[in-house]
Amino acid sequence: MKTLVIGGNGFIGTNLVESLLQEGHEVCVFDRYPSRYKEPRQDVQYLVGDLGNHGEVHEAVKGMDWVFHLAYTTLPQTSNDDPVYDVRSNLTDTVQLLQECRDSQVKKVVFISSGGTVYGIPKQVPIPEDHPQQPICSYGITKLAIEKYLYLYQRIWGLEYVAARLSNPYGEQQNPHSKQGAIGVFLGNVAERKPITIWGDGEVVRDYIYIKDAVSALVKAAEYQPGPDCPRVFNIGAGCGHSLNQIVEALKQVVDLPVEVKYTPARPVDVPTTVLDITRARTVLGWSPKVSLNQGLERSWQWVKSLSLI
């Protein structure tokens, strides 16, 4: 398939591109910036552009079979600071993208939604896809709104889609200096002999999925051919949770440097526990995660060490 990966130079995108190429697909990357850690590949077409530039998006989607939408301008913890910007730069521009995909007869859009923020404070754990959705941050609201527009475009114009509610991916190519991605940031701090900063008491529980498992789910989602009443929204995670304190203890078993932890006041945007029920992805997509947390941490640490941060 001829495939466009919007945001293909980022953490998830670079891993997804590798997976798509391994499966024999033709890949085009559309991104504002070059990859931070990967050299351009000769077998990939790279387009420099912005999702907000409708002319660039129009040209990028022409002739594409699949479009993966990975780009987002906000983070959960900061999206409430400027909800108008969140709506304009994510929701509005994504609806414009769907218009272009419809007009260009794209076969399927795969959208990276949020496996934590769309649900808000969970009423049950693990969280199934039909759990009530009450986001407590603008980021979760716009992600959920995009899911609804995907449904609208499929129902009215036949534009196929899958919304992948991704948990917390980690692994190779994750920026250790980012403002999100606890495991990657923790490893970066350890490598630079800085303390790990934890918001709250460290008992916040999250579902962490190794990046290679995550992108294999995205490829499965693109290959999936649903019938009229089949599900198109899937939780993609490890299906089990770990507290930040447990992650720190697991890191101590992997890294060969001292691990220092500093605790700071909790953030109101953080829900206590988020663990995804991945039964639907297992049964419908035929996908399940393969890499254990310890294996993933070991691979992540080896990659961070390769950056010469130590």
Secondary structure by P-SEA (a helix, b strand, c coil): cbbbbcccccaaaaaaaaaaaaabbbbbbbcccccccccccccbbbbbbbcccaaaaaaaaccccbbbbcccccccccccccaaaaaaacaaaaaaaaaaaaaacccbbbbbcccccccccccccccccccbbbbccaaaaaaaaaaaaaaaaaacccbbbbbbbccccccccccccccccaaaaaaaaaaacbbbbbcccccbbbbbbcaaaaaaaaaaaaaccccccccccccccccccccaaaaaaaaaacccbbbbbbbcccccccccbbbbbcccccccccccccccaaaaaaaaaaaaaaaccc
